[in-house]
């Protein structure tokens, strides 16, 4: 689940009557500030990190939407593990543990 104190910033460029994302940064705004590049797929999966589905379910859903094999998208799981370790995300298990109180 996404943790408060973070933002996703996109830089758009007008091209052929439409807006195209030129770059996107995921930024931690609370505590030790940190920013890293985020691609389109990462932004889509992050938007789904609302605590109702597992990350695996989100990856499978994204793969179905893109009509591709989940194995192509599953390498992004390592990135999400790092985001979890860095505090950008939290798991329901951590929120519900006695240590979270």
C-alpha positions as CSV (number, residue, x, y, z in Angstrom):
1,X,0.0,0.0,0.0
2,X,1.3,3.5,-0.8
3,X,2.5,5.4,2.2
4,X,1.7,9.1,2.8
5,X,4.6,11.6,2.3
6,X,5.3,10.6,-1.3
7,X,4.5,12.1,-4.7
8,X,4.8,11.1,-8.3
9,X,5.8,14.0,-10.5
10,X,5.5,13.8,-14.3
11,X,6.9,16.1,-17.0
12,X,4.7,16.2,-20.0
13,X,5.4,17.5,-23.5
14,X,2.8,18.5,-26.1
15,X,3.1,16.5,-29.3
16,X,0.7,16.0,-32.2
17,X,-2.2,17.4,-30.2
18,X,-1.6,15.2,-27.2
19,X,0.4,15.2,-24.0
20,X,3.3,12.6,-23.8
21,X,5.1,11.8,-20.5
22,X,8.7,12.7,-20.9
23,X,9.8,11.7,-17.4
24,X,8.4,10.7,-14.1
25,X,9.9,10.8,-10.6
26,X,8.8,9.1,-7.5
27,X,9.7,11.4,-4.6
28,X,9.7,10.9,-0.8
29,X,8.7,14.2,0.7
30,X,8.8,13.4,4.4
31,X,11.9,12.8,6.3
32,X,15.0,12.0,4.3
33,X,14.1,13.2,0.8
34,X,14.8,10.8,-2.0
35,X,13.7,10.7,-5.6
36,X,14.0,8.0,-8.3
37,X,12.8,7.6,-11.9
38,X,9.5,5.8,-12.5
39,X,8.4,4.4,-15.8
40,X,4.8,4.1,-17.1
41,X,4.3,0.5,-15.9
42,X,5.6,1.3,-12.4
43,X,3.3,4.3,-12.1
44,X,0.3,2.2,-13.2
45,X,1.1,-0.6,-10.6
46,X,1.8,2.0,-7.9
47,X,-1.6,3.6,-8.5
48,X,-3.1,0.2,-7.8
49,X,-1.3,-0.2,-4.4
50,X,-4.3,0.5,-2.3
51,X,-4.1,-2.5,0.0
52,X,-7.0,-4.4,-1.7
53,X,-4.9,-6.6,-4.0
54,X,-1.5,-8.2,-3.7
55,X,1.4,-7.0,-5.8
56,X,1.2,-10.3,-7.7
57,X,-2.5,-9.7,-8.5
58,X,-1.6,-6.2,-9.7
59,X,1.1,-7.6,-12.0
60,X,-1.3,-10.2,-13.4
61,X,-4.0,-7.5,-14.0
62,X,-1.5,-5.3,-15.7
63,X,-0.3,-8.2,-17.9
64,X,-3.9,-9.0,-18.9
65,X,-4.5,-5.3,-19.7
66,X,-1.4,-5.2,-21.9
67,X,-2.1,-8.6,-23.4
68,X,1.3,-9.9,-22.4
69,X,2.7,-12.7,-20.2
70,X,3.0,-11.8,-16.5
71,X,6.6,-13.2,-16.7
72,X,7.6,-10.1,-18.8
73,X,6.3,-7.8,-16.1
74,X,7.3,-9.8,-13.0
75,X,11.0,-8.5,-12.9
76,X,9.4,-5.2,-11.6
77,X,8.7,-7.1,-8.4
78,X,12.4,-6.5,-7.4
79,X,11.8,-2.8,-7.7
80,X,8.7,-3.0,-5.6
81,X,10.6,-5.0,-2.9
82,X,13.1,-2.1,-2.8
83,X,10.3,0.5,-2.6
84,X,9.0,-1.5,0.4
85,X,12.4,-1.5,2.0
86,X,12.8,2.2,1.4
87,X,9.4,3.1,2.9
88,X,7.5,4.1,-0.2
89,X,5.2,1.1,0.3
90,X,4.0,-0.9,3.2
91,X,2.3,-4.2,3.4
92,X,-1.0,-5.0,5.1
93,X,0.9,-7.5,7.2
94,X,3.1,-4.7,8.5
95,X,0.1,-2.4,9.2
96,X,-1.7,-5.1,11.1
97,X,1.3,-6.3,13.1
98,X,1.6,-5.5,16.9
99,X,4.9,-3.7,16.1
100,X,3.0,-1.1,14.0
101,X,1.1,0.2,17.0
